[in-house]
Amino acid sequence: MDSSHFDLIVPLSGEGILRTHDFAFPFAPGECWFLPANLGQYVVQPIEGMVTVIRTYVPDIVALRAELKSAGLAKEADQTVFD
């Protein structure tokens, strides 16, 4: 986890446990977990079998745009990255 942004975790399939150094909470598909930037490290642990989750966050827009442009994707960066 990066302390410069929050993470949003959305379980899609399977059940598991979201663990940090301070807590352990069970999760199931369809829930949303908003994890603060200062949370520190966390682990998504399946209870049984596999778990599929989406992890998303709001990136540093200036850095993302620069990275896309340096990769030769200037047009795409202007069309998909909003301020």
C-alpha positions as CSV (number, residue, x, y, z in Angstrom):
1,M,0.0,0.0,0.0
2,D,1.2,3.5,-0.8
3,S,0.7,6.0,1.9
4,S,0.1,8.8,-0.6
5,H,-3.4,7.5,-1.5
6,F,-6.4,5.5,-0.2
7,D,-7.2,2.1,-1.6
8,L,-10.7,0.8,-2.5
9,I,-11.0,-3.0,-2.4
10,V,-14.1,-4.6,-4.0
11,P,-14.3,-8.4,-3.6
12,L,-15.8,-10.0,-6.7
13,S,-15.7,-13.7,-5.8
14,G,-14.7,-15.9,-2.9
15,E,-14.6,-15.0,0.8
16,G,-11.6,-13.9,2.7
17,I,-10.1,-11.9,5.5
18,L,-8.6,-8.4,5.2
19,R,-5.7,-8.3,7.7
20,T,-3.5,-5.5,8.9
21,H,-1.3,-5.2,11.9
22,D,-4.3,-4.0,14.0
23,F,-7.3,-5.9,12.8
24,A,-8.7,-8.8,10.7
25,F,-12.2,-8.5,9.2
26,P,-14.0,-11.1,7.0
27,F,-15.2,-10.0,3.6
28,A,-17.6,-11.3,0.9
29,P,-18.4,-10.5,-2.7
30,G,-20.2,-7.2,-3.2
31,E,-18.7,-5.4,-0.3
32,C,-16.5,-2.3,-0.6
33,W,-13.6,-1.6,1.7
34,F,-12.3,2.0,1.8
35,L,-8.8,1.8,3.3
36,P,-7.2,5.0,4.4
37,A,-3.7,6.1,3.2
38,N,-2.2,5.9,6.6
39,L,-3.3,2.3,7.2
40,G,0.0,0.7,6.3
41,Q,0.4,-2.8,4.9
42,Y,-2.6,-5.1,4.5
43,V,-3.2,-8.6,3.2
44,V,-6.1,-10.1,1.4
45,Q,-6.3,-13.7,2.6
46,P,-8.7,-16.2,1.1
47,I,-10.7,-18.3,3.6
48,E,-10.9,-21.2,1.2
49,G,-9.9,-21.5,-2.5
50,M,-9.4,-18.3,-4.5
51,V,-10.5,-14.8,-4.0
52,T,-10.9,-12.2,-6.8
53,V,-10.8,-8.5,-5.9
54,I,-10.5,-5.2,-7.6
55,R,-8.1,-2.8,-6.0
56,T,-8.3,0.8,-7.2
57,Y,-7.2,4.2,-6.1
58,V,-6.9,7.7,-7.4
59,P,-3.4,8.1,-8.8
60,D,-1.2,11.2,-8.8
61,I,-2.7,12.7,-12.0
62,V,0.3,14.8,-12.9
63,A,2.7,11.9,-12.6
64,L,0.3,9.6,-14.5
65,R,-0.1,12.0,-17.4
66,A,3.7,12.5,-17.6
67,E,4.3,8.7,-17.6
68,L,1.7,8.1,-20.4
69,K,3.2,10.9,-22.5
70,S,6.8,9.6,-22.0
71,A,5.5,6.2,-23.2
72,G,4.3,7.9,-26.4
73,L,0.7,8.0,-25.4
74,A,0.2,11.7,-25.3
75,K,-3.1,11.6,-27.2
76,E,-4.5,8.9,-25.0
77,A,-3.3,10.7,-21.9
78,D,-5.2,13.8,-22.9
79,Q,-8.3,11.8,-23.7
80,T,-8.5,9.7,-20.5
81,V,-6.7,11.6,-17.7
82,F,-8.8,14.3,-16.3
83,D,-7.9,17.1,-13.8
